[in-house]
Amino acid sequence: MVYELGATILFGANTFFKGYARYAHPYDFHTLRYVVAGAEKLREDTQKLWMEKFGLRILQGYGVTEASPVISVNTPMIGKVGTVGRPMTDMEYYLAPAEGIERGGRLVVKGPNIMLGHLLGGSDTLHAPATERGPGWYDTGDIVDIDAEGFITILGRAKRFAKIGGEMVSLGAVEELALGAWPGFNHAALDLPDEKKGEKIILYTTNKHATRRELLEFARARGISELYLPKQVIWLRKLPQLSTGKADYRALGEMARVAQASDDEGDKAKGSEL
């Protein structure tokens, strides 16, 4: 379609861009001027593949549906690798404190692109977003860091942190650790309740030969805290995905909870036998 239409702009997620690059002919995308990635983190290997095969630089952006949907984006003239760019024109923002997070905070935004509100119960009544600073502000729920030049770095979702022995650990950082150890595979980290440390991390991976010991050695060689090591590494032939290409954490979470309940029942049975 890009070839036939002579399209000049392409938006997508990392998962799709990687798939396109595998199957597309270099000439298929010769008309493209801007390629913008969102929805999930843009991987270095995807960027490299697109540059080598198509001569195109993928620009990473960030947004949420409630911001219709763009909050920030890198541009050919103003960009910084590893960030999602600077906020759009006329947008205001601040970082709200997040428990256990020392670097950065929860991003709260306001601007002409922010929704008027949510419809309540099918009626025409709007529930306008508001924070401690008043109406019109929207709490994205994302933990970010913003540098002196205004470039935003996504650290993770507020809900995608595990509290291990009182320390907040980014599940996204756990996935980055796994990706570094086993590039070319898909990984998804989840947190589950744990009697000893409050919560524990498990990692699903498509690497059939992945082991926790191997990940431990990789982390130690790079001075990465063992807090980021999952308690379990579980192989799946394929991770469940949403239509956007993101991992379906809801489905994975349900799988993990069912497995944990089964293990707990097994432990109880063993205890009763003793």
N, C-alpha and C positions, 0 to 999 in steps of 0.2 A: 504493500500500500504506500509506503514511504516513497519507493521508486516510481510507482505509477502516478502518484499525486505531485511529485516534486516537492514534497514537504520540506520546510526549513527549520521547524522546531519539533523536538520530540521529548515528551515527559515520560518518566517511568520509574520503576524501582530497581534496585541493584540485581535482584533475582532475574528480572526480565531482561535487563541489559546484558547480563552474562549469557543468557540463553540466545538472545538475538545475535551476539557476537560469534557464537559457535556455529550458527547455521547460515548467516547472511554472507553474501558476496561483498567484497570491499566496495564495489560500485553501487550497491543497493542504497547506501546512505550518502552518496556524493553530494546531494543537494542540501543536506542538513547544515545549519549554521549554529544552532544552539541545541545542546542535549542536557537536560536538567533531571537530576535524580532526587527523589524524596521517598517518604514512607518507611525507609529503613536505611541503615548506614551503608554508604558507598564504600565498597572494598577496594583496596589498592590493586589487587590482581585484575579487577574489572576495569579500572581506569587505565591500567597498563595495556590491557588487551585492546581496548577501544582506540587508544593512541597509536598502537603499533599497526592495527588492522585497518582502521578507518581514518587515522590522523585527526581524530576528534577528542577534545577535552570535555569530560563530563563535569558539569557544574552542580555541586550539591546544594540543595535548599532544605527548608524545613517549614512545616506548617501543621495546622489542625483544621478540621472541618469547620469549627466555630469561627475561624479567621478567614474563611471563604477563599482558599484555604491557606494562603501564603503568609508566613511571618518574616522569614528571612531567606536570602539566597546569595550565593557567590555569583559574580559577573565576570566576563572576560577582562574588564578593566580593574575591578576591585574584588579580589578574592584571596583566600588564605586556605591552604591545604589543611585538612583535618577539622575544619569548621564548617558550619552551615551558612556562612555569610553574615551580613549585617542586616538589622531590621529594615523593613520596608519604610519608605518615606511616610512621614506623619504618624508613625506608630510610637507610642510611649511604652515603657516597660520598667519593671523593677524586679528584684529578686527577693522573694519571701524566705525567711529562715526555714530550714528543713531539719528536723530532729536527727542528730547524729551525723549530719553532713557538714564538714568543715570548709570544703572548697565549693564555692558557688551556692546556689539556692534554687527554689522553685520559681519558674518563670511566670510572671503575671503581666498580661499585655492589655493595651487599650488602643483603639484607632478606628478610622472610618470603615475598615474591613471587618470589624468584629460584629458578630450577629447581634440583633436586637434582643434576642432571648429565645427560650424554649417554649413551645406551645404546651399548655398544661391540659392533660386529660381529654384531648380532642377538641377543647374549646378554643375560642379566639383570644384567650387571655395569655399574654406573654409574661414569662418569668425572666426578667432581665438579669444578666450576670452582674455580680457585685462582690467586692472583697472589703477588707477593712478600710480601703481608701475610697469607698463609695461605688455607685453604679457605673456600669460601662466597662469595668475591668474584668478580664477573664483569666482564671487560673488554669494554665495549660496542664499542670500536673507533671511537667517535665523538669528534671534537675539539670541545670545548665551552669556554665561558667562563661562570663563575658569579659574579654580582655580590654585593655586601654583603648584599642582602636574600634571597639564595638562589635568584634566578631564573636559569634556564639558557638560554643562547643557543647554538644549534648553529652551529658554524663549518664543519663538514664532516666527512666520513668520513676516517679515517686513511689509507685507501687512495685517497681522492679528492683527493690533493694531487700536484702535479707539481713536480719539482725542476728549476728553470730556472736554469742558471748558478750553482748552489749555493743559490738562494733557493727557499723553499717557497711555492708558489702554489696557493690553493684553487680547484679546478675549479668548485665551487659559486659562488664569487665571480665567476668568468668568466661563468657562466650568468646571474648577477644583472646583470652589466654589459650583456650582450646583451639581457636583458629590459627594462632601462632604456632602451636605445637603440631597441628594436623591441618595444614592448608588444603583447600580443595574439597573439604567435607563440610557438611552443615551441622551446626551445634545449637542447642537450646538449653539454657539453665533455668531451673525452677527452685523455689524454696518451699519446704514443708516443715510442719511443726516437729520439734525435737525436744525430748524431755530434759536432756542435759544442758543444751546451749540455747534453748528457746526456738531456734530454727536451724535447719540444715539445708545444704544445697545439693541438688542432684543434677547431673548433666546427661542429656540425651544427645547422641551423636550418630552420624551415618558411617563413621569409621569403625569397621567391624573389629579391627585389631587394637582399638584404643584401650589403654589401661590407666588407672589412677596413678600407678607408680611412674609411668612414663611422663604423665603430666606433672607430677611432683618434681621429677628431675629437671624438666624443662623450666618450671617456675624457679627452682633453687638456683639454676645457672644464670638466671636473669634478676635475681634478688627480689622476686615477687613473694609477698607474704603468703603463708600457707592458709590464711583465712580465705583466700580466693580458690582454694582447692575444693571441688565437690566431694561430698562424702561417698557418692556412688557415680559411676560412669556406666550408662546403659546404652546398648546398641539398638538402633532401629534401622530397618532397611531404608525407610524414607520418613522424614519428619512431616507431620500433617501441616498443611499450609492454608492460609486464607487466599481469597481471590486476588489480593494485592501482592501476593508473593511472600508476605511475612509468615513467620512461624505461627501456628495456631496454638498459643500458649494455654488457651482455655481447654482445648482437647488434650493437650499434653498434661495439664494439671489434673484433669479428671482421671487420666490413665495412672498418674503417679499416686493419687489419693486412693484409687482402687487397689493398686499394688501394695501400698502401705497398710491399708486395712486388712488385706489378705495376710501380710507378714505378721501384723499384730495378733490376728486370730491364731496363726500358727504358733506364735510365742506363748499365747495363753494356753493352747492345747498342750504344748510341751510342759508348761508349768503345772497344769492339773495332773499330768501323768506322773510328774515327779512327786 
